[in-house]
């Protein structure tokens, strides 16, 4: 077995042997489901952030040839009613 350290609590744990038919479920890189869930909770709360120069913003430049949401919704149903 290989000894690893949990990415959340930093305790050592062993990876299960994949050749054993009844091997315990692996939560790698975490030692347990609890640590995996706690890490996910921090991501969902926004407590972890991936740094970078780019960011998403509502005020991004949109090319003129891209239809806006309202143009997409100006539906084809209007054409059917005109008949």
mmCIF file of the N, C-alpha and C atoms, coordinates in Angstrom:
data_MODEL
# 
_entry.id   MODEL 
# 
loop_
_atom_site.group_PDB 
_atom_site.id 
_atom_site.type_symbol 
_atom_site.label_atom_id 
_atom_site.label_alt_id 
_atom_site.label_comp_id 
_atom_site.label_asym_id 
_atom_site.label_entity_id 
_atom_site.label_seq_id 
_atom_site.pdbx_PDB_ins_code 
_atom_site.Cartn_x 
_atom_site.Cartn_y 
_atom_site.Cartn_z 
_atom_site.occupancy 
_atom_site.B_iso_or_equiv 
_atom_site.pdbx_formal_charge 
_atom_site.auth_seq_id 
_atom_site.auth_comp_id 
_atom_site.auth_asym_id 
_atom_site.auth_atom_id 
_atom_site.pdbx_PDB_model_num 
ATOM 1   N N  . UNK A 1 1  ? 0.829   -1.190 0.000   1.00 0.00 ? 1  UNK A N  1 
ATOM 2   C CA . UNK A 1 1  ? 0.000   0.000  0.000   1.00 0.00 ? 1  UNK A CA 1 
ATOM 3   C C  . UNK A 1 1  ? 0.873   1.253  0.000   1.00 0.00 ? 1  UNK A C  1 
ATOM 4   N N  . UNK A 1 2  ? 0.368   2.285  -0.609  1.00 0.00 ? 2  UNK A N  1 
ATOM 5   C CA . UNK A 1 2  ? 1.085   3.545  -0.696  1.00 0.00 ? 2  UNK A CA 1 
ATOM 6   C C  . UNK A 1 2  ? 0.544   4.508  0.354   1.00 0.00 ? 2  UNK A C  1 
ATOM 7   N N  . UNK A 1 3  ? 1.446   5.141  1.094   1.00 0.00 ? 3  UNK A N  1 
ATOM 8   C CA . UNK A 1 3  ? 1.014   6.117  2.106   1.00 0.00 ? 3  UNK A CA 1 
ATOM 9   C C  . UNK A 1 3  ? 0.973   7.499  1.468   1.00 0.00 ? 3  UNK A C  1 
ATOM 10  N N  . UNK A 1 4  ? -0.127  8.186  1.662   1.00 0.00 ? 4  UNK A N  1 
ATOM 11  C CA . UNK A 1 4  ? -0.338  9.547  1.160   1.00 0.00 ? 4  UNK A CA 1 
ATOM 12  C C  . UNK A 1 4  ? -0.773  10.416 2.323   1.00 0.00 ? 4  UNK A C  1 
ATOM 13  N N  . UNK A 1 5  ? -0.838  11.722 2.092   1.00 0.00 ? 5  UNK A N  1 
ATOM 14  C CA . UNK A 1 5  ? -1.318  12.648 3.108   1.00 0.00 ? 5  UNK A CA 1 
ATOM 15  C C  . UNK A 1 5  ? -2.560  13.352 2.587   1.00 0.00 ? 5  UNK A C  1 
ATOM 16  N N  . UNK A 1 6  ? -3.558  13.450 3.447   1.00 0.00 ? 6  UNK A N  1 
ATOM 17  C CA . UNK A 1 6  ? -4.841  14.044 3.083   1.00 0.00 ? 6  UNK A CA 1 
ATOM 18  C C  . UNK A 1 6  ? -4.657  15.506 2.695   1.00 0.00 ? 6  UNK A C  1 
ATOM 19  N N  . UNK A 1 7  ? -5.296  15.915 1.614   1.00 0.00 ? 7  UNK A N  1 
ATOM 20  C CA . UNK A 1 7  ? -5.212  17.293 1.146   1.00 0.00 ? 7  UNK A CA 1 
ATOM 21  C C  . UNK A 1 7  ? -5.955  18.257 2.069   1.00 0.00 ? 7  UNK A C  1 
ATOM 22  N N  . UNK A 1 8  ? -6.841  17.754 2.906   1.00 0.00 ? 8  UNK A N  1 
ATOM 23  C CA . UNK A 1 8  ? -7.617  18.625 3.792   1.00 0.00 ? 8  UNK A CA 1 
ATOM 24  C C  . UNK A 1 8  ? -7.071  18.632 5.223   1.00 0.00 ? 8  UNK A C  1 
ATOM 25  N N  . UNK A 1 9  ? -6.957  17.459 5.845   1.00 0.00 ? 9  UNK A N  1 
ATOM 26  C CA . UNK A 1 9  ? -6.532  17.398 7.251   1.00 0.00 ? 9  UNK A CA 1 
ATOM 27  C C  . UNK A 1 9  ? -5.054  17.057 7.415   1.00 0.00 ? 9  UNK A C  1 
ATOM 28  N N  . UNK A 1 10 ? -4.379  16.689 6.332   1.00 0.00 ? 10 UNK A N  1 
ATOM 29  C CA . UNK A 1 10 ? -2.949  16.383 6.300   1.00 0.00 ? 10 UNK A CA 1 
ATOM 30  C C  . UNK A 1 10 ? -2.554  15.153 7.111   1.00 0.00 ? 10 UNK A C  1 
ATOM 31  N N  . UNK A 1 11 ? -3.494  14.306 7.471   1.00 0.00 ? 11 UNK A N  1 
ATOM 32  C CA . UNK A 1 11 ? -3.179  13.057 8.161   1.00 0.00 ? 11 UNK A CA 1 
ATOM 33  C C  . UNK A 1 11 ? -2.764  12.015 7.130   1.00 0.00 ? 11 UNK A C  1 
ATOM 34  N N  . UNK A 1 12 ? -1.871  11.108 7.504   1.00 0.00 ? 12 UNK A N  1 
ATOM 35  C CA . UNK A 1 12 ? -1.483  10.066 6.553   1.00 0.00 ? 12 UNK A CA 1 
ATOM 36  C C  . UNK A 1 12 ? -2.603  9.040  6.366   1.00 0.00 ? 12 UNK A C  1 
ATOM 37  N N  . UNK A 1 13 ? -2.702  8.517  5.163   1.00 0.00 ? 13 UNK A N  1 
ATOM 38  C CA . UNK A 1 13 ? -3.658  7.450  4.868   1.00 0.00 ? 13 UNK A CA 1 
ATOM 39  C C  . UNK A 1 13 ? -3.047  6.555  3.810   1.00 0.00 ? 13 UNK A C  1 
ATOM 40  N N  . UNK A 1 14 ? -3.595  5.390  3.635   1.00 0.00 ? 14 UNK A N  1 
ATOM 41  C CA . UNK A 1 14 ? -3.103  4.437  2.645   1.00 0.00 ? 14 UNK A CA 1 
ATOM 42  C C  . UNK A 1 14 ? -4.115  4.289  1.526   1.00 0.00 ? 14 UNK A C  1 
ATOM 43  N N  . UNK A 1 15 ? -3.629  4.265  0.303   1.00 0.00 ? 15 UNK A N  1 
ATOM 44  C CA . UNK A 1 15 ? -4.499  3.996  -0.835  1.00 0.00 ? 15 UNK A CA 1 
ATOM 45  C C  . UNK A 1 15 ? -4.857  2.518  -0.832  1.00 0.00 ? 15 UNK A C  1 
ATOM 46  N N  . UNK A 1 16 ? -6.100  2.183  -1.121  1.00 0.00 ? 16 UNK A N  1 
ATOM 47  C CA . UNK A 1 16 ? -6.471  0.765  -1.163  1.00 0.00 ? 16 UNK A CA 1 
ATOM 48  C C  . UNK A 1 16 ? -5.811  0.067  -2.345  1.00 0.00 ? 16 UNK A C  1 
ATOM 49  N N  . UNK A 1 17 ? -5.558  -1.193 -2.181  1.00 0.00 ? 17 UNK A N  1 
ATOM 50  C CA . UNK A 1 17 ? -4.955  -1.995 -3.243  1.00 0.00 ? 17 UNK A CA 1 
ATOM 51  C C  . UNK A 1 17 ? -6.042  -2.301 -4.285  1.00 0.00 ? 17 UNK A C  1 
ATOM 52  N N  . UNK A 1 18 ? -5.878  -1.828 -5.517  1.00 0.00 ? 18 UNK A N  1 
ATOM 53  C CA . UNK A 1 18 ? -6.925  -2.036 -6.532  1.00 0.00 ? 18 UNK A CA 1 
ATOM 54  C C  . UNK A 1 18 ? -7.109  -3.505 -6.933  1.00 0.00 ? 18 UNK A C  1 
ATOM 55  N N  . UNK A 1 19 ? -6.145  -4.351 -6.586  1.00 0.00 ? 19 UNK A N  1 
ATOM 56  C CA . UNK A 1 19 ? -6.260  -5.761 -6.951  1.00 0.00 ? 19 UNK A CA 1 
ATOM 57  C C  . UNK A 1 19 ? -7.141  -6.546 -5.983  1.00 0.00 ? 19 UNK A C  1 
ATOM 58  N N  . UNK A 1 20 ? -7.409  -5.968 -4.811  1.00 0.00 ? 20 UNK A N  1 
ATOM 59  C CA . UNK A 1 20 ? -8.267  -6.656 -3.842  1.00 0.00 ? 20 UNK A CA 1 
ATOM 60  C C  . UNK A 1 20 ? -9.726  -6.428 -4.205  1.00 0.00 ? 20 UNK A C  1 
ATOM 61  N N  . UNK A 1 21 ? -10.539 -7.475 -4.250  1.00 0.00 ? 21 UNK A N  1 
ATOM 62  C CA . UNK A 1 21 ? -11.935 -7.321 -4.676  1.00 0.00 ? 21 UNK A CA 1 
ATOM 63  C C  . UNK A 1 21 ? -12.794 -6.516 -3.699  1.00 0.00 ? 21 UNK A C  1 
ATOM 64  N N  . UNK A 1 22 ? -12.502 -6.559 -2.419  1.00 0.00 ? 22 UNK A N  1 
ATOM 65  C CA . UNK A 1 22 ? -13.309 -5.843 -1.430  1.00 0.00 ? 22 UNK A CA 1 
ATOM 66  C C  . UNK A 1 22 ? -12.561 -4.666 -0.836  1.00 0.00 ? 22 UNK A C  1 
ATOM 67  N N  . UNK A 1 23 ? -11.732 -4.023 -1.623  1.00 0.00 ? 23 UNK A N  1 
ATOM 68  C CA . UNK A 1 23 ? -10.938 -2.894 -1.133  1.00 0.00 ? 23 UNK A CA 1 
ATOM 69  C C  . UNK A 1 23 ? -11.866 -1.738 -0.764  1.00 0.00 ? 23 UNK A C  1 
ATOM 70  N N  . UNK A 1 24 ? -11.441 -0.973 0.229   1.00 0.00 ? 24 UNK A N  1 
ATOM 71  C CA . UNK A 1 24 ? -12.227 0.184  0.670   1.00 0.00 ? 24 UNK A CA 1 
ATOM 72  C C  . UNK A 1 24 ? -12.287 1.217  -0.455  1.00 0.00 ? 24 UNK A C  1 
ATOM 73  N N  . UNK A 1 25 ? -13.345 2.009  -0.454  1.00 0.00 ? 25 UNK A N  1 
ATOM 74  C CA . UNK A 1 25 ? -13.525 3.047  -1.462  1.00 0.00 ? 25 UNK A CA 1 
ATOM 75  C C  . UNK A 1 25 ? -12.456 4.117  -1.275  1.00 0.00 ? 25 UNK A C  1 
ATOM 76  N N  . UNK A 1 26 ? -11.903 4.599  -2.354  1.00 0.00 ? 26 UNK A N  1 
ATOM 77  C CA . UNK A 1 26 ? -10.869 5.622  -2.297  1.00 0.00 ? 26 UNK A CA 1 
ATOM 78  C C  . UNK A 1 26 ? -11.492 7.009  -2.440  1.00 0.00 ? 26 UNK A C  1 
ATOM 79  N N  . UNK A 1 27 ? -11.097 7.922  -1.563  1.00 0.00 ? 27 UNK A N  1 
ATOM 80  C CA . UNK A 1 27 ? -11.514 9.317  -1.660  1.00 0.00 ? 27 UNK A CA 1 
ATOM 81  C C  . UNK A 1 27 ? -10.313 10.202 -1.983  1.00 0.00 ? 27 UNK A C  1 
ATOM 82  N N  . UNK A 1 28 ? -9.273  9.599  -2.593  1.00 0.00 ? 28 UNK A N  1 
ATOM 83  C CA . UNK A 1 28 ? -8.034  10.319 -2.894  1.00 0.00 ? 28 UNK A CA 1 
ATOM 84  C C  . UNK A 1 28 ? -8.355  11.606 -3.647  1.00 0.00 ? 28 UNK A C  1 
ATOM 85  N N  . UNK A 1 29 ? -7.717  12.682 -3.324  1.00 0.00 ? 29 UNK A N  1 
ATOM 86  C CA . UNK A 1 29 ? -6.577  12.905 -2.445  1.00 0.00 ? 29 UNK A CA 1 
ATOM 87  C C  . UNK A 1 29 ? -6.958  13.158 -0.991  1.00 0.00 ? 29 UNK A C  1 
ATOM 88  N N  . UNK A 1 30 ? -8.141  12.734 -0.591  1.00 0.00 ? 30 UNK A N  1 
ATOM 89  C CA . UNK A 1 30 ? -8.590  12.906 0.790   1.00 0.00 ? 30 UNK A CA 1 
ATOM 90  C C  . UNK A 1 30 ? -8.594  11.564 1.498   1.00 0.00 ? 30 UNK A C  1 
ATOM 91  N N  . UNK A 1 31 ? -8.512  11.606 2.834   1.00 0.00 ? 31 UNK A N  1 
ATOM 92  C CA . UNK A 1 31 ? -8.472  10.356 3.597   1.00 0.00 ? 31 UNK A CA 1 
ATOM 93  C C  . UNK A 1 31 ? -9.862  9.770  3.804   1.00 0.00 ? 31 UNK A C  1 
ATOM 94  N N  . UNK A 1 32 ? -10.910 10.588 3.694   1.00 0.00 ? 32 UNK A N  1 
ATOM 95  C CA . UNK A 1 32 ? -12.261 10.107 3.965   1.00 0.00 ? 32 UNK A CA 1 
ATOM 96  C C  . UNK A 1 32 ? -13.286 10.939 3.215   1.00 0.00 ? 32 UNK A C  1 
ATOM 97  N N  . UNK A 1 33 ? -14.509 10.464 3.209   1.00 0.00 ? 33 UNK A N  1 
ATOM 98  C CA . UNK A 1 33 ? -15.614 11.209 2.595   1.00 0.00 ? 33 UNK A CA 1 
ATOM 99  C C  . UNK A 1 33 ? -15.836 12.527 3.326   1.00 0.00 ? 33 UNK A C  1 
ATOM 100 N N  . UNK A 1 34 ? -15.661 12.518 4.642   1.00 0.00 ? 34 UNK A N  1 
ATOM 101 C CA . UNK A 1 34 ? -15.841 13.738 5.431   1.00 0.00 ? 34 UNK A CA 1 
ATOM 102 C C  . UNK A 1 34 ? -14.887 14.838 4.959   1.00 0.00 ? 34 UNK A C  1 
ATOM 103 N N  . UNK A 1 35 ? -13.598 14.504 4.797   1.00 0.00 ? 35 UNK A N  1 
ATOM 104 C CA . UNK A 1 35 ? -12.629 15.501 4.346   1.00 0.00 ? 35 UNK A CA 1 
ATOM 105 C C  . UNK A 1 35 ? -12.952 15.977 2.922   1.00 0.00 ? 35 UNK A C  1 
ATOM 106 N N  . UNK A 1 36 ? -13.384 15.072 2.062   1.00 0.00 ? 36 UNK A N  1 
ATOM 107 C CA . UNK A 1 36 ? -13.750 15.450 0.703   1.00 0.00 ? 36 UNK A CA 1 
ATOM 108 C C  . UNK A 1 36 ? -14.955 16.396 0.719   1.00 0.00 ? 36 UNK A C  1 
ATOM 109 N N  . UNK A 1 37 ? -15.944 16.100 1.561   1.00 0.00 ? 37 UNK A N  1 
ATOM 110 C CA . UNK A 1 37 ? -17.134 16.954 1.659   1.00 0.00 ? 37 UNK A CA 1 
ATOM 111 C C  . UNK A 1 37 ? -16.804 18.317 2.266   1.00 0.00 ? 37 UNK A C  1 
ATOM 112 N N  . UNK A 1 38 ? -15.926 18.336 3.259   1.00 0.00 ? 38 UNK A N  1 
ATOM 113 C CA . UNK A 1 38 ? -15.548 19.610 3.882   1.00 0.00 ? 38 UNK A CA 1 
ATOM 114 C C  . UNK A 1 38 ? -14.799 20.493 2.880   1.00 0.00 ? 38 UNK A C  1 
ATOM 115 N N  . UNK A 1 39 ? -13.948 19.896 2.076   1.00 0.00 ? 39 UNK A N  1 
ATOM 116 C CA . UNK A 1 39 ? -13.229 20.649 1.054   1.00 0.00 ? 39 UNK A CA 1 
ATOM 117 C C  . UNK A 1 39 ? -14.208 21.216 0.024   1.00 0.00 ? 39 UNK A C  1 
ATOM 118 N N  . UNK A 1 40 ? -15.181 20.404 -0.401  1.00 0.00 ? 40 UNK A N  1 
ATOM 119 C CA . UNK A 1 40 ? -16.185 20.866 -1.359  1.00 0.00 ? 40 UNK A CA 1 
ATOM 120 C C  . UNK A 1 40 ? -17.000 22.024 -0.782  1.00 0.00 ? 40 UNK A C  1 
ATOM 121 N N  . UNK A 1 41 ? -17.318 21.952 0.498   1.00 0.00 ? 41 UNK A N  1 
ATOM 122 C CA . UNK A 1 41 ? -18.068 23.018 1.159   1.00 0.00 ? 41 UNK A CA 1 
ATOM 123 C C  . UNK A 1 41 ? -17.315 24.344 1.092   1.00 0.00 ? 41 UNK A C  1 
ATOM 124 N N  . UNK A 1 42 ? -16.007 24.304 1.289   1.00 0.00 ? 42 UNK A N  1 
ATOM 125 C CA . UNK A 1 42 ? -15.212 25.537 1.203   1.00 0.00 ? 42 UNK A CA 1 
ATOM 126 C C  . UNK A 1 42 ? -15.234 26.113 -0.214  1.00 0.00 ? 42 UNK A C  1 
ATOM 127 N N  . UNK A 1 43 ? -15.202 25.249 -1.230  1.00 0.00 ? 43 UNK A N  1 
ATOM 128 C CA . UNK A 1 43 ? -15.298 25.727 -2.605  1.00 0.00 ? 43 UNK A CA 1 
ATOM 129 C C  . UNK A 1 43 ? -16.669 26.355 -2.856  1.00 0.00 ? 43 UNK A C  1 
ATOM 130 N N  . UNK A 1 44 ? -17.726 25.703 -2.390  1.00 0.00 ? 44 UNK A N  1 
ATOM 131 C CA . UNK A 1 44 ? -19.080 26.209 -2.641  1.00 0.00 ? 44 UNK A CA 1 
ATOM 132 C C  . UNK A 1 44 ? -19.351 27.532 -1.932  1.00 0.00 ? 44 UNK A C  1 
ATOM 133 N N  . UNK A 1 45 ? -18.743 27.725 -0.782  1.00 0.00 ? 45 UNK A N  1 
ATOM 134 C CA . UNK A 1 45 ? -18.900 28.985 -0.052  1.00 0.00 ? 45 UNK A CA 1 
ATOM 135 C C  . UNK A 1 45 ? -18.072 30.111 -0.668  1.00 0.00 ? 45 UNK A C  1 
ATOM 136 N N  . UNK A 1 46 ? -17.166 29.779 -1.578  1.00 0.00 ? 46 UNK A N  1 
ATOM 137 C CA . UNK A 1 46 ? -16.311 30.786 -2.195  1.00 0.00 ? 46 UNK A CA 1 
ATOM 138 C C  . UNK A 1 46 ? -15.093 31.116 -1.359  1.00 0.00 ? 46 UNK A C  1 
ATOM 139 N N  . UNK A 1 47 ? -14.756 30.255 -0.411  1.00 0.00 ? 47 UNK A N  1 
ATOM 140 C CA . UNK A 1 47 ? -13.604 30.513 0.446   1.00 0.00 ? 47 UNK A CA 1 
ATOM 141 C C  . UNK A 1 47 ? -12.291 30.173 -0.253  1.00 0.00 ? 47 UNK A C  1 
ATOM 142 N N  . UNK A 1 48 ? -12.330 29.332 -1.263  1.00 0.00 ? 48 UNK A N  1 
ATOM 143 C CA . UNK A 1 48 ? -11.152 29.039 -2.068  1.00 0.00 ? 48 UNK A CA 1 
ATOM 144 C C  . UNK A 1 48 ? -11.315 29.776 -3.382  1.00 0.00 ? 48 UNK A C  1 
ATOM 145 N N  . UNK A 1 49 ? -10.241 30.380 -3.864  1.00 0.00 ? 49 UNK A N  1 
ATOM 146 C CA . UNK A 1 49 ? -10.293 31.117 -5.119  1.00 0.00 ? 49 UNK A CA 1 
ATOM 147 C C  . UNK A 1 49 ? -9.060  30.762 -5.932  1.00 0.00 ? 49 UNK A C  1 
ATOM 148 N N  . UNK A 1 50 ? -9.246  30.532 -7.193  1.00 0.00 ? 50 UNK A N  1 
ATOM 149 C CA . UNK A 1 50 ? -8.123  30.300 -8.090  1.00 0.00 ? 50 UNK A CA 1 
ATOM 150 C C  . UNK A 1 50 ? -7.703  31.652 -8.631  1.00 0.00 ? 50 UNK A C  1 
ATOM 151 N N  . UNK A 1 51 ? -6.488  32.039 -8.349  1.00 0.00 ? 51 UNK A N  1 
ATOM 152 C CA . UNK A 1 51 ? -5.990  33.346 -8.768  1.00 0.00 ? 51 UNK A CA 1 
ATOM 153 C C  . UNK A 1 51 ? -5.724  33.385 -10.257 1.00 0.00 ? 51 UNK A C  1 
ATOM 154 N N  . UNK A 1 52 ? -5.738  34.575 -10.794 1.00 0.00 ? 52 UNK A N  1 
ATOM 155 C CA . UNK A 1 52 ? -5.449  34.750 -12.209 1.00 0.00 ? 52 UNK A CA 1 
ATOM 156 C C  . UNK A 1 52 ? -5.770  36.157 -12.636 1.00 0.00 ? 52 UNK A C  1 
ATOM 157 N N  . UNK A 1 53 ? -5.268  36.551 -13.783 1.00 0.00 ? 53 UNK A N  1 
ATOM 158 C CA . UNK A 1 53 ? -5.488  37.899 -14.276 1.00 0.00 ? 53 UNK A CA 1 
ATOM 159 C C  . UNK A 1 53 ? -6.893  38.064 -14.847 1.00 0.00 ? 53 UNK A C  1 
ATOM 160 N N  . UNK A 1 54 ? -7.447  37.002 -15.412 1.00 0.00 ? 54 UNK A N  1 
ATOM 161 C CA . UNK A 1 54 ? -8.759  37.095 -16.025 1.00 0.00 ? 54 UNK A CA 1 
ATOM 162 C C  . UNK A 1 54 ? -9.878  36.942 -15.013 1.00 0.00 ? 54 UNK A C  1 
ATOM 163 N N  . UNK A 1 55 ? -11.001 37.544 -15.315 1.00 0.00 ? 55 UNK A N  1 
ATOM 164 C CA . UNK A 1 55 ? -12.174 37.380 -14.468 1.00 0.00 ? 55 UNK A CA 1 
ATOM 165 C C  . UNK A 1 55 ? -13.412 37.491 -15.332 1.00 0.00 ? 55 UNK A C  1 
ATOM 166 N N  . UNK A 1 56 ? -14.478 36.934 -14.853 1.00 0.00 ? 56 UNK A N  1 
ATOM 167 C CA . UNK A 1 56 ? -15.743 37.035 -15.579 1.00 0.00 ? 56 UNK A CA 1 
ATOM 168 C C  . UNK A 1 56 ? -16.433 38.310 -15.152 1.00 0.00 ? 56 UNK A C  1 
ATOM 169 N N  . UNK A 1 57 ? -16.982 39.016 -16.088 1.00 0.00 ? 57 UNK A N  1 
ATOM 170 C CA . UNK A 1 57 ? -17.701 40.226 -15.741 1.00 0.00 ? 57 UNK A CA 1 
ATOM 171 C C  . UNK A 1 57 ? -18.871 40.392 -16.695 1.00 0.00 ? 57 UNK A C  1 
ATOM 172 N N  . UNK A 1 58 ? -19.872 41.100 -16.241 1.00 0.00 ? 58 UNK A N  1 
ATOM 173 C CA . UNK A 1 58 ? -21.064 41.335 -17.047 1.00 0.00 ? 58 UNK A CA 1 
ATOM 174 C C  . UNK A 1 58 ? -20.766 42.356 -18.136 1.00 0.00 ? 58 UNK A C  1 
ATOM 175 N N  . UNK A 1 59 ? -19.789 43.201 -17.913 1.00 0.00 ? 59 UNK A N  1 
ATOM 176 C CA . UNK A 1 59 ? -19.498 44.303 -18.821 1.00 0.00 ? 59 UNK A CA 1 
ATOM 177 C C  . UNK A 1 59 ? -18.455 43.949 -19.877 1.00 0.00 ? 59 UNK A C  1 
ATOM 178 N N  . UNK A 1 60 ? -18.321 42.673 -20.214 1.00 0.00 ? 60 UNK A N  1 
ATOM 179 C CA . UNK A 1 60 ? -17.363 42.272 -21.227 1.00 0.00 ? 60 UNK A CA 1 
ATOM 180 C C  . UNK A 1 60 ? -17.820 42.768 -22.592 1.00 0.00 ? 60 UNK A C  1 
ATOM 181 N N  . UNK A 1 61 ? -16.841 43.044 -23.451 1.00 0.00 ? 61 UNK A N  1 
ATOM 182 C CA . UNK A 1 61 ? -17.158 43.491 -24.807 1.00 0.00 ? 61 UNK A CA 1 
ATOM 183 C C  . UNK A 1 61 ? -17.714 42.324 -25.604 1.00 0.00 ? 61 UNK A C  1 
ATOM 184 N N  . UNK A 1 62 ? -18.852 42.542 -26.253 1.00 0.00 ? 62 UNK A N  1 
ATOM 185 C CA . UNK A 1 62 ? -19.483 41.524 -27.075 1.00 0.00 ? 62 UNK A CA 1 
ATOM 186 C C  . UNK A 1 62 ? -19.422 41.998 -28.515 1.00 0.00 ? 62 UNK A C  1 
ATOM 187 N N  . UNK A 1 63 ? -18.940 41.163 -29.425 1.00 0.00 ? 63 UNK A N  1 
ATOM 188 C CA . UNK A 1 63 ? -18.895 41.570 -30.834 1.00 0.00 ? 63 UNK A CA 1 
ATOM 189 C C  . UNK A 1 63 ? -20.285 41.911 -31.346 1.00 0.00 ? 63 UNK A C  1 
ATOM 190 N N  . UNK A 1 64 ? -20.333 42.813 -32.352 1.00 0.00 ? 64 UNK A N  1 
ATOM 191 C CA . UNK A 1 64 ? -21.612 43.278 -32.895 1.00 0.00 ? 64 UNK A CA 1 
ATOM 192 C C  . UNK A 1 64 ? -22.401 42.174 -33.584 1.00 0.00 ? 64 UNK A C  1 
ATOM 193 N N  . UNK A 1 65 ? -21.721 41.153 -34.106 1.00 0.00 ? 65 UNK A N  1 
ATOM 194 C CA . UNK A 1 65 ? -22.426 40.117 -34.852 1.00 0.00 ? 65 UNK A CA 1 
ATOM 195 C C  . UNK A 1 65 ? -23.038 39.046 -33.953 1.00 0.00 ? 65 UNK A C  1 
ATOM 196 N N  . UNK A 1 66 ? -22.859 39.147 -32.622 1.00 0.00 ? 66 UNK A N  1 
ATOM 197 C CA . UNK A 1 66 ? -23.431 38.172 -31.695 1.00 0.00 ? 66 UNK A CA 1 
ATOM 198 C C  . UNK A 1 66 ? -24.793 38.696 -31.236 1.00 0.00 ? 66 UNK A C  1 
ATOM 199 N N  . UNK A 1 67 ? -25.869 37.950 -31.465 1.00 0.00 ? 67 UNK A N  1 
ATOM 200 C CA . UNK A 1 67 ? -27.192 38.426 -31.054 1.00 0.00 ? 67 UNK A CA 1 
ATOM 201 C C  . UNK A 1 67 ? -27.296 38.519 -29.531 1.00 0.00 ? 67 UNK A C  1 
ATOM 202 N N  . UNK A 1 68 ? -27.997 39.523 -29.066 1.00 0.00 ? 68 UNK A N  1 
ATOM 203 C CA . UNK A 1 68 ? -28.217 39.673 -27.627 1.00 0.00 ? 68 UNK A CA 1 
ATOM 204 C C  . UNK A 1 68 ? -29.300 38.709 -27.191 1.00 0.00 ? 68 UNK A C  1 
ATOM 205 N N  . UNK A 1 69 ? -29.483 38.591 -25.897 1.00 0.00 ? 69 UNK A N  1 
ATOM 206 C CA . UNK A 1 69 ? -30.491 37.667 -25.374 1.00 0.00 ? 69 UNK A CA 1 
ATOM 207 C C  . UNK A 1 69 ? -31.883 38.046 -25.873 1.00 0.00 ? 69 UNK A C  1 
ATOM 208 N N  . UNK A 1 70 ? -32.210 39.326 -25.923 1.00 0.00 ? 70 UNK A N  1 
ATOM 209 C CA . UNK A 1 70 ? -33.541 39.733 -26.367 1.00 0.00 ? 70 UNK A CA 1 
ATOM 210 C C  . UNK A 1 70 ? -33.739 39.425 -27.848 1.00 0.00 ? 70 UNK A C  1 
ATOM 211 N N  . UNK A 1 71 ? -32.657 39.520 -28.652 1.00 0.00 ? 71 UNK A N  1 
ATOM 212 C CA . UNK A 1 71 ? -32.774 39.166 -30.059 1.00 0.00 ? 71 UNK A CA 1 
ATOM 213 C C  . UNK A 1 71 ? -32.991 37.669 -30.220 1.00 0.00 ? 71 UNK A C  1 
ATOM 214 N N  . UNK A 1 72 ? -32.376 36.866 -29.343 1.00 0.00 ? 72 UNK A N  1 
ATOM 215 C CA . UNK A 1 72 ? -32.584 35.429 -29.398 1.00 0.00 ? 72 UNK A CA 1 
ATOM 216 C C  . UNK A 1 72 ? -34.017 35.081 -29.033 1.00 0.00 ? 72 UNK A C  1 
ATOM 217 N N  . UNK A 1 73 ? -34.610 35.889 -28.160 1.00 0.00 ? 73 UNK A N  1 
ATOM 218 C CA . UNK A 1 73 ? -35.964 35.610 -27.699 1.00 0.00 ? 73 UNK A CA 1 
ATOM 219 C C  . UNK A 1 73 ? -37.021 36.214 -28.609 1.00 0.00 ? 73 UNK A C  1 
ATOM 220 N N  . UNK A 1 74 ? -36.626 37.143 -29.508 1.00 0.00 ? 74 UNK A N  1 
ATOM 221 C CA . UNK A 1 74 ? -37.601 37.635 -30.464 1.00 0.00 ? 74 UNK A CA 1 
ATOM 222 C C  . UNK A 1 74 ? -37.884 36.446 -31.365 1.00 0.00 ? 74 UNK A C  1 
ATOM 223 N N  . UNK A 1 75 ? -38.860 35.734 -30.983 1.00 0.00 ? 75 UNK A N  1 
ATOM 224 C CA . UNK A 1 75 ? -39.020 34.342 -31.408 1.00 0.00 ? 75 UNK A CA 1 
ATOM 225 C C  . UNK A 1 75 ? -39.507 34.185 -32.838 1.00 0.00 ? 75 UNK A C  1 
ATOM 226 N N  . UNK A 1 76 ? -39.398 32.978 -33.257 1.00 0.00 ? 76 UNK A N  1 
ATOM 227 C CA . UNK A 1 76 ? -39.911 32.616 -34.564 1.00 0.00 ? 76 UNK A CA 1 
ATOM 228 C C  . UNK A 1 76 ? -41.423 32.416 -34.504 1.00 0.00 ? 76 UNK A C  1 
ATOM 229 N N  . UNK A 1 77 ? -41.994 32.472 -33.295 1.00 0.00 ? 77 UNK A N  1 
ATOM 230 C CA . UNK A 1 77 ? -43.437 32.329 -33.172 1.00 0.00 ? 77 UNK A CA 1 
ATOM 231 C C  . UNK A 1 77 ? -44.160 33.497 -33.806 1.00 0.00 ? 77 UNK A C  1 
ATOM 232 N N  . UNK A 1 78 ? -43.533 34.687 -33.812 1.00 0.00 ? 78 UNK A N  1 
ATOM 233 C CA . UNK A 1 78 ? -44.150 35.870 -34.420 1.00 0.00 ? 78 UNK A CA 1 
ATOM 234 C C  . UNK A 1 78 ? -44.387 35.632 -35.914 1.00 0.00 ? 78 UNK A C  1 
ATOM 235 N N  . UNK A 1 79 ? -43.447 34.942 -36.549 1.00 0.00 ? 79 UNK A N  1 
ATOM 236 C CA . UNK A 1 79 ? -43.574 34.671 -37.979 1.00 0.00 ? 79 UNK A CA 1 
ATOM 237 C C  . UNK A 1 79 ? -44.753 33.735 -38.248 1.00 0.00 ? 79 UNK A C  1 
ATOM 238 N N  . UNK A 1 80 ? -45.007 32.792 -37.353 1.00 0.00 ? 80 UNK A N  1 
ATOM 239 C CA . UNK A 1 80 ? -46.095 31.836 -37.532 1.00 0.00 ? 80 UNK A CA 1 
ATOM 240 C C  . UNK A 1 80 ? -47.453 32.504 -37.365 1.00 0.00 ? 80 UNK A C  1 
ATOM 241 N N  . UNK A 1 81 ? -47.539 33.498 -36.448 1.00 0.00 ? 81 UNK A N  1 
ATOM 242 C CA . UNK A 1 81 ? -48.803 34.186 -36.203 1.00 0.00 ? 81 UNK A CA 1 
ATOM 243 C C  . UNK A 1 81 ? -49.200 35.061 -37.381 1.00 0.00 ? 81 UNK A C  1 
ATOM 244 N N  . UNK A 1 82 ? -48.240 35.528 -38.170 1.00 0.00 ? 82 UNK A N  1 
ATOM 245 C CA . UNK A 1 82 ? -48.513 36.432 -39.267 1.00 0.00 ? 82 UNK A CA 1 
ATOM 246 C C  . UNK A 1 82 ? -49.225 35.740 -40.429 1.00 0.00 ? 82 UNK A C  1 
ATOM 247 N N  . UNK A 1 83 ? -49.196 34.437 -40.503 1.00 0.00 ? 83 UNK A N  1 
ATOM 248 C CA . UNK A 1 83 ? -49.812 33.713 -41.628 1.00 0.00 ? 83 UNK A CA 1 
ATOM 249 C C  . UNK A 1 83 ? -51.292 33.825 -41.648 1.00 0.00 ? 83 UNK A C  1 
# 
